[in-house]
């Protein structure tokens, strides 16, 4: 009896030990699975894997005979190349810019014809450029440009003297460029944000309106009218030349207009028609944003107006027919300097390419 009881107790003890061992094994496996889940990350291990893309810190590599680039992954999508920098004739502050990239070189005339169809009717200028890989530079596109490119760039001017673009212009431009991209099977273009673009355009337009100043100084007859032939002779003696817009122009050494001399009356000055023209007044105008050194140009304008008035026996007056004295000239001179200083602080040089674009009609 005692032996049977001992055997039963021994068997029970062995069963308990087996259960404990089995339970410990189960717990061990359970904890291992939980630990693997806890420490598993979807992010690559930067200590074990090579870095992808550019980084401020270069990947450290120990000397060895391993493969240089590791196993090739065929399921990865090709990376889009970075677009070249903007063409010199575009400015991120003043243009809504979209780049297009095509895999195979595209004839520029093909793109030019498509954009002429899809972007017709826009209220602001659109400029297209193609990137020449061999010369590593952008070229402006037009009806005569030939060749083929991988990269193209379109820029919609945001502001001119007619105001800023509206939502309709933005949608027509971005939608038109997208249609061009679809037609030539270009990679998906990165379209600009509508709200941000329109907000920037409106803000730039407000600034331009604040500094958009044209100053007029008049020379009016006191007794006799001015004869056209005499006006032309004296203007040319003072260094002004008659241009096709019906005005005489004073220009700098580079040929840029400093100020103009026009008829105060509606009739334009025309080569060959000056002999029969008579007028009771002339007007000098300086377009402040278009002149690189506005103060110097204004000083020359005042000297020219005074000389012309003296020779024609006229008077220098403002638009209200008030005599234009030294005090008025000094005040306007200071204003010209102030407006051009504000433009410079904004990074828009008076008389520069960007200024001539923004302050165009």
ROBANU-374231 format. One record per residue (C-alpha): residue number from 1; x, y, z. Coordinates in Angstrom, 3 decimals. Example, Ala and Ser with C-alpha at 12.3 -4.5 7.8 and 13.67 -1.06 7.14 Angstrom:
BEGIN
1/12.300/-4.500/7.800
2/13.670/-1.060/7.140
//
This chain:
BEGIN
1/0.000/0.000/0.000
2/2.747/2.338/0.976
3/4.632/1.478/-2.205
4/1.592/2.253/-4.351
5/1.174/5.580/-2.633
6/4.828/6.393/-3.171
7/4.571/5.476/-6.836
8/1.496/7.699/-7.216
9/3.246/10.620/-5.499
10/6.340/10.179/-7.655
11/4.182/10.135/-10.815
12/2.335/13.250/-9.710
13/5.625/14.983/-9.003
14/6.982/14.111/-12.429
15/3.758/15.430/-14.049
16/4.079/18.706/-12.154
17/7.704/19.109/-13.260
18/6.737/18.441/-16.867
19/3.952/20.987/-16.630
20/6.303/23.576/-15.135
21/8.916/23.016/-17.850
22/6.259/23.163/-20.557
23/4.812/26.331/-19.041
24/8.244/27.947/-18.887
25/8.899/27.069/-22.541
26/5.552/28.547/-23.525
27/6.254/31.717/-21.578
28/9.721/31.994/-23.134
29/8.324/31.724/-26.660
30/5.592/34.214/-25.809
31/8.073/36.776/-24.468
32/10.336/36.294/-27.489
33/7.475/37.040/-29.894
34/6.485/40.122/-27.890
35/10.065/41.366/-27.825
36/10.387/40.925/-31.599
37/7.202/42.907/-32.145
38/8.303/45.607/-29.726
39/11.700/46.141/-31.317
40/10.653/45.645/-34.922
41/10.549/48.963/-36.916
42/9.363/49.846/-40.382
43/12.331/52.239/-40.622
44/15.599/51.001/-41.994
45/18.506/50.534/-39.611
46/20.938/53.326/-40.470
47/23.742/51.372/-38.844
48/23.214/48.299/-40.990
49/21.886/49.643/-44.289
50/23.525/52.035/-46.783
51/22.128/55.569/-46.845
52/19.752/56.514/-49.655
53/19.961/59.887/-51.330
54/21.978/62.921/-50.275
55/22.791/63.569/-46.636
56/24.838/66.038/-44.686
57/26.652/63.078/-43.060
58/28.339/60.671/-45.432
59/27.889/56.946/-44.920
60/30.804/55.314/-43.174
61/32.215/52.262/-44.958
62/34.777/49.821/-43.599
63/37.369/48.383/-45.988
64/36.223/45.098/-47.438
65/35.393/43.080/-50.504
66/31.619/43.391/-50.370
67/29.641/44.480/-53.422
68/29.959/48.213/-53.942
69/26.287/49.069/-54.158
70/24.625/45.980/-52.682
71/21.946/43.909/-54.416
72/19.980/45.727/-57.096
73/16.303/46.248/-56.340
74/14.284/45.977/-59.540
75/10.969/46.866/-57.920
76/11.968/50.414/-57.004
77/10.446/53.265/-59.087
78/12.946/55.482/-60.957
79/13.726/58.729/-59.143
80/12.772/61.979/-60.855
81/15.773/64.148/-61.594
82/16.022/67.592/-60.029
83/14.981/70.412/-62.341
84/17.680/72.853/-63.464
85/17.679/76.287/-61.862
86/15.327/78.929/-63.233
87/16.099/80.693/-66.528
88/17.547/84.178/-66.068
89/14.432/85.748/-67.589
90/12.175/84.277/-64.889
91/11.911/85.165/-61.225
92/10.207/83.033/-58.575
93/8.752/86.198/-57.009
94/7.130/87.424/-60.210
95/6.336/84.248/-62.173
96/4.261/81.139/-61.638
97/6.756/78.510/-62.824
98/6.138/74.904/-63.874
99/8.838/72.479/-65.044
100/8.249/69.612/-67.455
101/10.546/66.610/-67.877
102/10.293/64.097/-70.711
103/12.149/60.787/-70.841
104/13.083/61.000/-74.516
105/14.181/64.299/-76.115
106/11.158/66.229/-77.397
107/11.238/68.532/-80.407
108/10.680/72.054/-79.129
109/8.361/72.918/-82.006
110/6.050/70.105/-80.957
111/5.777/71.615/-77.491
112/5.489/75.158/-78.878
113/2.526/74.234/-81.035
114/0.763/72.474/-78.160
115/1.221/75.322/-75.712
116/-0.001/77.826/-78.306
117/-3.234/75.844/-78.457
118/-3.713/75.050/-74.771
119/-2.603/78.402/-73.281
120/-4.325/80.797/-75.675
121/-6.249/83.688/-74.144
122/-4.247/84.284/-70.979
123/-4.228/87.860/-69.691
124/-0.540/87.865/-68.742
125/2.619/86.923/-70.657
126/3.726/83.270/-70.665
127/7.359/82.462/-71.415
128/8.643/78.999/-72.382
129/12.219/77.761/-72.158
130/14.049/74.583/-73.133
131/17.185/73.346/-71.387
132/20.165/72.587/-73.618
133/22.083/69.741/-71.944
134/25.188/70.252/-74.054
135/25.454/73.966/-73.245
136/23.988/73.543/-69.756
137/21.701/76.547/-70.116
138/18.132/77.567/-70.834
139/17.015/78.959/-74.194
140/13.857/80.952/-74.748
141/11.444/79.125/-77.041
142/9.554/80.657/-79.923
143/8.124/79.845/-83.336
144/11.617/79.777/-84.882
145/13.493/77.788/-82.223
146/14.583/74.267/-83.227
147/16.144/71.305/-81.454
148/15.034/68.856/-78.786
149/15.157/68.945/-74.974
150/14.535/66.797/-71.902
151/13.563/69.740/-69.705
152/11.096/72.546/-70.369
153/9.990/75.429/-68.207
154/6.889/77.639/-68.416
155/6.477/80.904/-66.511
156/3.268/82.924/-66.188
157/3.958/86.538/-65.198
158/1.978/87.332/-62.057
159/1.821/91.135/-62.188
160/1.987/94.050/-64.610
161/0.463/97.517/-64.729
162/-2.928/96.001/-65.454
163/-2.898/94.269/-62.038
164/-2.264/90.728/-60.836
165/-3.493/87.416/-62.211
166/-6.837/86.059/-61.074
167/-8.027/82.561/-60.343
168/-9.209/82.083/-63.940
169/-5.728/82.853/-65.290
170/-4.104/80.520/-62.770
171/-6.438/77.647/-63.584
172/-6.069/78.153/-67.331
173/-2.276/78.248/-67.041
174/-1.823/75.260/-64.723
175/-4.476/73.251/-66.558
176/-2.971/74.113/-69.933
177/0.523/73.056/-68.890
178/-0.914/69.820/-67.509
179/-2.568/69.146/-70.889
180/0.744/69.799/-72.627
181/2.439/67.348/-70.244
182/-0.201/64.708/-70.942
183/0.090/65.198/-74.697
184/3.875/64.670/-74.725
185/3.816/61.978/-72.004
186/5.982/64.030/-69.665
187/6.504/63.048/-66.058
188/3.797/64.485/-63.785
189/4.643/68.181/-63.309
190/4.741/69.722/-59.869
191/1.887/72.214/-60.072
192/2.050/75.274/-57.792
193/-0.504/75.831/-55.046
194/-3.398/78.001/-56.193
195/-4.062/79.890/-52.950
196/-0.387/80.611/-52.278
197/0.261/81.772/-55.845
198/-2.720/84.133/-55.898
199/-1.835/85.510/-52.467
200/1.750/86.232/-53.517
201/0.564/87.861/-56.735
202/-1.855/90.155/-54.890
203/0.817/91.169/-52.375
204/3.345/91.923/-55.121
205/0.730/93.936/-57.018
206/0.068/96.103/-53.937
207/3.761/96.863/-53.588
208/4.142/97.722/-57.267
209/1.136/100.047/-57.117
210/2.739/101.923/-54.203
211/5.961/102.697/-56.083
212/4.583/103.030/-59.618
213/5.223/106.724/-60.256
214/5.496/108.688/-63.492
215/6.468/112.332/-63.175
216/5.395/114.909/-65.742
217/6.809/118.373/-66.298
218/5.260/120.684/-68.915
219/6.572/123.460/-71.095
220/3.702/125.713/-72.214
221/3.572/128.669/-74.584
222/3.227/132.143/-73.108
223/2.262/133.975/-76.286
224/3.044/132.266/-79.567
225/2.461/128.550/-80.265
226/5.380/126.175/-80.697
227/6.133/125.143/-84.264
228/6.868/121.466/-84.776
229/9.966/121.964/-86.917
230/11.539/124.181/-84.265
231/10.627/121.737/-81.506
232/12.334/118.918/-83.400
233/15.451/120.954/-84.094
234/15.849/122.046/-80.468
235/15.054/118.599/-79.062
236/17.730/116.994/-81.220
237/20.215/119.669/-80.168
238/19.480/118.753/-76.555
239/20.253/115.100/-77.245
240/16.738/113.676/-77.790
241/15.719/111.493/-80.708
242/12.283/110.965/-82.249
243/10.995/107.396/-81.861
244/8.175/105.439/-83.420
245/5.873/105.912/-80.420
246/5.339/109.590/-81.282
247/7.726/111.005/-78.663
248/11.315/112.189/-78.399
249/13.485/110.037/-76.119
250/16.516/110.848/-74.008
251/18.540/107.661/-73.620
252/21.525/106.515/-71.585
253/24.716/104.963/-72.946
254/23.011/101.564/-73.152
255/20.052/102.888/-75.155
256/17.543/102.736/-72.261
257/15.042/105.593/-72.101
258/15.598/108.128/-69.324
259/12.609/110.346/-70.113
260/10.411/111.323/-73.036
261/9.195/114.553/-74.645
262/5.686/114.443/-76.114
263/3.007/116.751/-77.426
264/0.773/118.083/-74.651
265/-2.022/118.044/-77.222
266/-3.399/114.788/-78.716
267/-1.427/114.836/-81.986
268/1.691/112.647/-81.987
269/5.109/113.712/-83.147
270/5.800/111.922/-86.441
271/8.883/112.019/-88.623
272/8.000/113.941/-91.770
273/4.966/115.588/-90.152
274/6.693/117.989/-87.774
275/6.861/120.825/-90.300
276/3.077/121.341/-90.342
277/2.523/120.765/-86.588
278/1.884/123.526/-84.072
279/1.124/123.121/-80.372
280/0.674/125.186/-77.228
281/2.512/122.794/-74.977
282/5.018/119.980/-74.515
283/5.331/117.422/-71.708
284/8.361/115.658/-70.279
285/7.725/112.327/-68.528
286/10.070/110.173/-66.449
287/8.917/106.620/-65.670
288/10.557/106.155/-62.262
289/10.558/102.308/-62.027
290/12.105/102.067/-65.506
291/15.120/104.302/-64.845
292/18.212/102.920/-63.156
293/19.336/106.217/-61.592
294/16.158/108.216/-61.196
295/17.718/111.208/-59.443
296/20.306/111.773/-62.174
297/17.672/111.303/-64.873
298/15.318/113.772/-63.179
299/18.092/116.371/-62.894
300/18.775/116.030/-66.615
301/15.051/116.281/-67.365
302/14.779/119.566/-65.447
303/17.805/121.052/-67.213
304/16.419/120.024/-70.606
305/12.964/121.435/-69.802
306/14.438/124.732/-68.658
307/16.642/125.036/-71.751
308/13.771/124.203/-74.105
309/11.391/126.610/-72.368
310/13.950/129.420/-72.633
311/14.559/128.858/-76.347
312/10.850/128.546/-77.157
313/9.922/131.465/-74.900
314/7.697/129.235/-72.805
315/7.260/128.382/-69.121
316/7.970/125.265/-67.094
317/4.818/124.289/-65.151
318/3.246/121.269/-63.492
319/-0.040/119.630/-64.521
320/-1.978/122.368/-62.727
321/-0.152/125.035/-64.744
322/1.676/126.129/-61.596
323/5.218/127.388/-62.234
324/7.737/124.662/-61.498
325/10.253/126.233/-59.121
326/13.335/124.982/-57.318
327/11.395/123.940/-54.215
328/8.988/121.757/-56.213
329/11.896/120.209/-58.084
330/13.732/119.402/-54.842
331/10.606/117.778/-53.375
332/10.060/115.570/-56.428
333/13.736/114.714/-56.559
334/13.565/113.420/-52.969
335/10.442/111.390/-53.805
336/12.146/109.749/-56.778
337/15.029/108.721/-54.533
338/12.623/107.375/-51.900
339/10.595/105.267/-54.347
340/13.673/103.737/-55.914
341/15.141/102.980/-52.489
342/11.984/101.048/-51.583
343/12.320/99.051/-54.782
344/15.949/98.267/-53.989
345/15.015/97.060/-50.504
346/12.516/94.693/-52.117
347/15.220/93.329/-54.417
348/13.711/94.935/-57.528
349/16.322/97.188/-59.113
350/14.852/100.240/-60.827
351/15.556/100.027/-64.539
352/16.383/96.310/-64.298
353/14.807/93.476/-66.238
354/12.372/92.523/-63.475
355/11.254/96.121/-62.973
356/10.650/96.615/-66.702
357/8.503/93.474/-66.723
358/6.483/94.314/-63.617
359/5.867/97.887/-64.727
360/4.827/97.080/-68.277
361/1.385/97.505/-69.801
//
